[in-house]
Amino acid sequence: MQHPVLLVALVLAAAAPSAPPHRAAPSPVADARALWTEVTGYITQAAEDVPEADYAFRPTPEVRTFGQLIAHLAGSQRVMCGAALGESGAREDDIEKTTTAKADLVAALKASNEYCARAYAQSDADAVGVTKLFGREQTRLYALLMNATHDNEHYGNIVTYMRMKGMVPPSSRPRASR
Protein backbone atom coordinates (compact mmCIF):
# COMPACT_ATOMS: atom_id res chain seq x y z
CA MET A 1 0.00 0.00 0.00
CA GLN A 2 1.36 3.41 -1.00
CA HIS A 3 1.22 6.35 1.31
CA PRO A 4 -1.30 8.92 -0.13
CA VAL A 5 0.77 11.98 0.89
CA LEU A 6 3.84 10.59 -0.84
CA LEU A 7 1.82 9.82 -3.96
CA VAL A 8 0.40 13.37 -4.07
CA ALA A 9 3.88 14.86 -3.58
CA LEU A 10 5.27 12.76 -6.42
CA VAL A 11 2.44 13.74 -8.77
CA LEU A 12 2.83 17.45 -7.92
CA ALA A 13 6.59 17.31 -8.37
CA ALA A 14 6.24 15.66 -11.76
CA ALA A 15 3.64 18.19 -12.92
CA ALA A 16 5.47 21.29 -11.68
CA PRO A 17 7.22 23.28 -14.40
CA SER A 18 10.94 23.43 -13.93
CA ALA A 19 13.41 25.99 -15.18
CA PRO A 20 16.11 24.73 -17.50
CA PRO A 21 19.07 23.68 -15.37
CA HIS A 22 21.46 25.98 -17.26
CA ARG A 23 19.46 29.18 -16.69
CA ALA A 24 20.60 31.35 -13.83
CA ALA A 25 18.18 33.21 -11.61
CA PRO A 26 16.94 36.53 -13.03
CA SER A 27 19.35 39.38 -12.37
CA PRO A 28 18.67 43.11 -12.70
CA VAL A 29 22.31 43.80 -13.61
CA ALA A 30 22.35 40.98 -16.18
CA ASP A 31 19.19 42.40 -17.75
CA ALA A 32 20.69 45.91 -17.89
CA ARG A 33 23.92 44.45 -19.33
CA ALA A 34 21.98 42.63 -22.06
CA LEU A 35 20.24 45.85 -23.14
CA TRP A 36 23.47 47.83 -23.05
CA THR A 37 25.51 45.18 -24.85
CA GLU A 38 23.11 45.11 -27.78
CA VAL A 39 22.93 48.87 -28.27
CA THR A 40 26.65 49.49 -27.82
CA GLY A 41 27.32 46.80 -30.38
CA TYR A 42 25.14 48.70 -32.84
CA ILE A 43 26.72 52.05 -31.95
CA THR A 44 30.25 50.71 -32.30
CA GLN A 45 29.46 49.05 -35.62
CA ALA A 46 27.91 52.28 -36.90
CA ALA A 47 30.94 54.29 -35.75
CA GLU A 48 33.19 51.92 -37.69
CA ASP A 49 30.95 51.87 -40.78
CA VAL A 50 30.34 55.58 -41.30
CA PRO A 51 33.06 57.03 -43.55
CA GLU A 52 35.41 59.59 -42.03
CA ALA A 53 34.05 62.29 -44.38
CA ASP A 54 30.58 61.81 -42.88
CA TYR A 55 31.81 62.36 -39.33
CA ALA A 56 31.33 66.09 -40.05
CA PHE A 57 27.73 65.55 -41.23
CA ARG A 58 24.93 67.17 -39.25
CA PRO A 59 21.31 67.04 -40.44
CA THR A 60 20.59 70.59 -39.24
CA PRO A 61 22.80 73.35 -37.80
CA GLU A 62 21.29 72.89 -34.32
CA VAL A 63 22.45 69.31 -33.75
CA ARG A 64 25.76 67.55 -33.23
CA THR A 65 27.78 66.21 -36.12
CA PHE A 66 28.00 62.43 -36.37
CA GLY A 67 31.51 62.62 -34.90
CA GLN A 68 30.36 64.81 -32.02
CA LEU A 69 27.59 62.32 -31.33
CA ILE A 70 30.09 59.45 -31.07
CA ALA A 71 32.30 61.63 -28.83
CA HIS A 72 29.31 62.52 -26.67
CA LEU A 73 28.42 58.85 -26.22
CA ALA A 74 31.99 57.94 -25.30
CA GLY A 75 32.14 60.77 -22.75
CA SER A 76 28.72 60.18 -21.24
CA GLN A 77 29.41 56.47 -20.87
CA ARG A 78 32.54 57.31 -18.86
CA VAL A 79 30.45 59.49 -16.53
CA MET A 80 27.52 57.12 -16.03
CA CYS A 81 29.56 53.94 -15.77
CA GLY A 82 31.93 55.75 -13.44
CA ALA A 83 28.97 56.52 -11.20
CA ALA A 84 27.86 52.89 -11.43
CA LEU A 85 31.33 51.88 -10.24
CA GLY A 86 31.37 54.50 -7.50
CA GLU A 87 34.14 56.38 -9.31
CA SER A 88 34.19 59.93 -10.57
CA GLY A 89 36.44 62.33 -12.39
CA ALA A 90 35.41 62.12 -16.02
CA ARG A 91 33.57 65.05 -17.55
CA GLU A 92 30.83 64.32 -20.05
CA ASP A 93 32.16 66.67 -22.72
CA ASP A 94 35.91 65.92 -22.37
CA ILE A 95 36.08 63.78 -25.50
CA GLU A 96 33.69 65.93 -27.51
CA LYS A 97 35.84 69.02 -26.90
CA THR A 98 39.16 67.40 -27.78
CA THR A 99 38.68 64.60 -30.31
CA THR A 100 37.55 64.86 -33.95
CA ALA A 101 39.29 62.20 -36.08
CA LYS A 102 37.28 59.06 -36.79
CA ALA A 103 40.02 56.65 -35.62
CA ASP A 104 40.39 58.53 -32.34
CA LEU A 105 36.62 58.69 -31.79
CA VAL A 106 36.16 54.98 -32.48
CA ALA A 107 39.03 54.24 -30.08
CA ALA A 108 37.47 56.49 -27.41
CA LEU A 109 34.11 54.78 -27.85
CA LYS A 110 35.68 51.33 -27.56
CA ALA A 111 37.60 52.42 -24.46
CA SER A 112 34.38 53.68 -22.87
CA ASN A 113 32.72 50.35 -23.74
CA GLU A 114 35.53 48.47 -21.99
CA TYR A 115 35.20 50.75 -18.97
CA CYS A 116 31.44 50.20 -18.90
CA ALA A 117 31.87 46.44 -19.19
CA ARG A 118 33.42 46.60 -15.71
CA ALA A 119 30.37 48.46 -14.41
CA TYR A 120 27.95 45.99 -15.98
CA ALA A 121 29.91 43.07 -14.49
CA GLN A 122 29.16 44.05 -10.90
CA SER A 123 26.86 41.98 -8.72
CA ASP A 124 23.24 42.79 -8.02
CA ALA A 125 24.23 43.35 -4.38
CA ASP A 126 26.81 45.97 -5.40
CA ALA A 127 24.36 47.58 -7.83
CA VAL A 128 21.99 48.59 -5.03
CA GLY A 129 24.75 50.70 -3.50
CA VAL A 130 24.28 54.46 -3.56
CA THR A 131 26.23 56.71 -5.91
CA LYS A 132 26.01 60.26 -7.22
CA LEU A 133 24.93 60.86 -10.79
CA PHE A 134 24.47 64.41 -12.07
CA GLY A 135 24.43 65.70 -8.50
CA ARG A 136 21.73 63.35 -7.22
CA GLU A 137 21.97 60.23 -5.12
CA GLN A 138 20.89 57.16 -7.06
CA THR A 139 21.59 53.46 -6.98
CA ARG A 140 24.40 52.12 -9.11
CA LEU A 141 21.76 50.13 -10.99
CA TYR A 142 20.02 53.39 -11.86
CA ALA A 143 23.28 54.64 -13.39
CA LEU A 144 23.56 51.45 -15.47
CA LEU A 145 19.98 51.77 -16.66
CA MET A 146 20.40 55.48 -17.40
CA ASN A 147 23.48 54.70 -19.47
CA ALA A 148 21.68 52.04 -21.52
CA THR A 149 18.70 54.36 -21.98
CA HIS A 150 20.92 57.26 -23.06
CA ASP A 151 22.82 55.04 -25.50
CA ASN A 152 19.52 53.87 -27.02
CA GLU A 153 18.29 57.45 -27.32
CA HIS A 154 21.35 58.46 -29.30
CA TYR A 155 21.40 55.26 -31.34
CA GLY A 156 18.08 56.56 -32.68
CA ASN A 157 19.95 59.68 -33.84
CA ILE A 158 22.63 57.51 -35.42
CA VAL A 159 19.99 55.56 -37.34
CA THR A 160 18.60 58.80 -38.74
CA TYR A 161 22.05 60.11 -39.70
CA MET A 162 22.91 56.84 -41.43
CA ARG A 163 19.59 56.69 -43.30
CA MET A 164 20.07 60.25 -44.50
CA LYS A 165 23.41 59.14 -45.95
CA GLY A 166 21.85 56.12 -47.67
CA MET A 167 23.33 53.62 -45.20
CA VAL A 168 21.59 50.72 -43.48
CA PRO A 169 22.05 50.92 -39.70
CA PRO A 170 23.39 47.82 -37.93
CA SER A 171 20.09 47.01 -36.21
CA SER A 172 18.28 46.90 -39.57
CA ARG A 173 20.68 44.51 -41.27
CA PRO A 174 19.86 40.85 -41.82
CA ARG A 175 20.78 38.79 -38.78
CA ALA A 176 23.41 36.76 -40.67
CA SER A 177 25.52 39.93 -41.15
CA ARG A 178 25.32 41.03 -37.52
C-alpha positions in Angstrom: 0.0 0.0 0.0 1.4 3.4 -1.0 1.2 6.3 1.3 -1.3 8.9 -0.1 0.8 12.0 0.9 3.8 10.6 -0.8 1.8 9.8 -4.0 0.4 13.4 -4.1 3.9 14.9 -3.6 5.3 12.8 -6.4 2.4 13.7 -8.8 2.8 17.5 -7.9 6.6 17.3 -8.4 6.2 15.7 -11.8 3.6 18.2 -12.9 5.5 21.3 -11.7 7.2 23.3 -14.4 10.9 23.4 -13.9 13.4 26.0 -15.2 16.1 24.7 -17.5 19.1 23.7 -15.4 21.5 26.0 -17.3 19.5 29.2 -16.7 20.6 31.4 -13.8 18.2 33.2 -11.6 16.9 36.5 -13.0 19.3 39.4 -12.4 18.7 43.1 -12.7 22.3 43.8 -13.6 22.3 41.0 -16.2 19.2 42.4 -17.8 20.7 45.9 -17.9 23.9 44.4 -19.3 22.0 42.6 -22.1 20.2 45.8 -23.1 23.5 47.8 -23.0 25.5 45.2 -24.9 23.1 45.1 -27.8 22.9 48.9 -28.3 26.7 49.5 -27.8 27.3 46.8 -30.4 25.1 48.7 -32.8 26.7 52.0 -31.9 30.3 50.7 -32.3 29.5 49.1 -35.6 27.9 52.3 -36.9 30.9 54.3 -35.8 33.2 51.9 -37.7 31.0 51.9 -40.8 30.3 55.6 -41.3 33.1 57.0 -43.6 35.4 59.6 -42.0 34.1 62.3 -44.4 30.6 61.8 -42.9 31.8 62.4 -39.3 31.3 66.1 -40.0 27.7 65.6 -41.2 24.9 67.2 -39.3 21.3 67.0 -40.4 20.6 70.6 -39.2 22.8 73.4 -37.8 21.3 72.9 -34.3 22.4 69.3 -33.8 25.8 67.6 -33.2 27.8 66.2 -36.1 28.0 62.4 -36.4 31.5 62.6 -34.9 30.4 64.8 -32.0 27.6 62.3 -31.3 30.1 59.5 -31.1 32.3 61.6 -28.8 29.3 62.5 -26.7 28.4 58.9 -26.2 32.0 57.9 -25.3 32.1 60.8 -22.8 28.7 60.2 -21.2 29.4 56.5 -20.9 32.5 57.3 -18.9 30.5 59.5 -16.5 27.5 57.1 -16.0 29.6 53.9 -15.8 31.9 55.8 -13.4 29.0 56.5 -11.2 27.9 52.9 -11.4 31.3 51.9 -10.2 31.4 54.5 -7.5 34.1 56.4 -9.3 34.2 59.9 -10.6 36.4 62.3 -12.4 35.4 62.1 -16.0 33.6 65.1 -17.5 30.8 64.3 -20.0 32.2 66.7 -22.7 35.9 65.9 -22.4 36.1 63.8 -25.5 33.7 65.9 -27.5 35.8 69.0 -26.9 39.2 67.4 -27.8 38.7 64.6 -30.3 37.6 64.9 -33.9 39.3 62.2 -36.1 37.3 59.1 -36.8 40.0 56.7 -35.6 40.4 58.5 -32.3 36.6 58.7 -31.8 36.2 55.0 -32.5 39.0 54.2 -30.1 37.5 56.5 -27.4 34.1 54.8 -27.9 35.7 51.3 -27.6 37.6 52.4 -24.5 34.4 53.7 -22.9 32.7 50.4 -23.7 35.5 48.5 -22.0 35.2 50.7 -19.0 31.4 50.2 -18.9 31.9 46.4 -19.2 33.4 46.6 -15.7 30.4 48.5 -14.4 27.9 46.0 -16.0 29.9 43.1 -14.5 29.2 44.1 -10.9 26.9 42.0 -8.7 23.2 42.8 -8.0 24.2 43.4 -4.4 26.8 46.0 -5.4 24.4 47.6 -7.8 22.0 48.6 -5.0 24.8 50.7 -3.5 24.3 54.5 -3.6 26.2 56.7 -5.9 26.0 60.3 -7.2 24.9 60.9 -10.8 24.5 64.4 -12.1 24.4 65.7 -8.5 21.7 63.3 -7.2 22.0 60.2 -5.1 20.9 57.2 -7.1 21.6 53.5 -7.0 24.4 52.1 -9.1 21.8 50.1 -11.0 20.0 53.4 -11.9 23.3 54.6 -13.4 23.6 51.4 -15.5 20.0 51.8 -16.7 20.4 55.5 -17.4 23.5 54.7 -19.5 21.7 52.0 -21.5 18.7 54.4 -22.0 20.9 57.3 -23.1 22.8 55.0 -25.5 19.5 53.9 -27.0 18.3 57.5 -27.3 21.3 58.5 -29.3 21.4 55.3 -31.3 18.1 56.6 -32.7 19.9 59.7 -33.8 22.6 57.5 -35.4 20.0 55.6 -37.3 18.6 58.8 -38.7 22.0 60.1 -39.7 22.9 56.8 -41.4 19.6 56.7 -43.3 20.1 60.3 -44.5 23.4 59.1 -46.0 21.8 56.1 -47.7 23.3 53.6 -45.2 21.6 50.7 -43.5 22.0 50.9 -39.7 23.4 47.8 -37.9 20.1 47.0 -36.2 18.3 46.9 -39.6 20.7 44.5 -41.3 19.9 40.8 -41.8 20.8 38.8 -38.8 23.4 36.8 -40.7 25.5 39.9 -41.1 25.3 41.0 -37.5 
